[in-house]
């Protein structure tokens, strides 16, 4: 069994852990993992990450995207 965890960190520092997704095979889990990262790569969320774990807690892979927060236009 494999677990994919999505993590989102917002500009105010709030962290959101989305419900984990479990898959029976590593190939299925990697597909979900890369799908999350495809959205994270272009996300407007300041930090958007994914982790792939084995059911014993061993981290298989992880990646995070950090995006610059646009500054509000000065008036």
C-alpha positions in Angstrom: 0.0 0.0 0.0 1.2 3.5 -0.9 0.1 6.9 0.4 0.1 10.2 -1.4 -0.1 13.4 0.7 -0.7 16.9 -0.6 0.4 19.9 1.4 -0.5 23.5 0.8 0.9 26.5 2.6 -0.8 29.8 2.2 0.5 33.3 2.4 -0.7 33.7 6.0 1.3 30.6 7.1 -1.7 28.4 7.3 -0.9 24.8 6.3 -3.5 22.5 4.8 -3.1 18.7 4.6 -5.5 17.4 2.1 -7.0 13.9 2.7 -4.3 11.3 1.9 -4.9 9.1 -1.2 -4.0 5.4 -0.9 -3.2 3.1 -3.8 -2.3 -0.6 -3.9 0.6 -0.3 -6.4 3.5 2.1 -6.5 2.8 2.8 -10.2 -0.8 4.0 -9.3 0.5 6.1 -6.4 3.2 7.7 -8.6 0.6 8.6 -11.1 -1.4 10.4 -8.4 1.7 12.0 -7.0 2.7 13.4 -10.4 -0.8 14.6 -11.1 -0.7 16.7 -7.8 2.7 18.1 -8.8 1.4 19.1 -12.3 -1.1 21.4 -10.5 1.4 22.5 -7.9 3.8 23.6 -10.6 1.4 26.3 -11.8 -0.5 26.9 -8.5 -1.1 30.4 -7.1 -0.6 28.9 -3.6 2.8 30.1 -2.2 4.0 26.6 -1.4 2.4 23.5 -2.8 3.9 20.1 -2.2 3.4 16.3 -2.5 4.9 13.3 -0.7 4.8 9.7 -1.6 5.0 7.3 1.3 5.1 3.5 1.8 2.5 2.3 4.4 5.4 1.8 6.9 6.0 5.6 6.8 9.1 5.4 4.6 9.3 8.5 2.3 9.7 7.4 -1.3 9.7 10.8 -2.9 8.7 14.4 -2.3 8.7 17.7 -4.2 7.6 21.2 -3.4 7.0 24.3 -5.5 7.5 27.7 -4.0 5.8 30.6 -5.8 6.4 34.3 -5.3 3.5 36.1 -3.9 2.6 39.2 -6.1 2.9 42.4 -4.1 -0.2 44.5 -4.1 0.0 47.5 -6.4 0.8 50.7 -4.5 -1.7 53.5 -5.0 
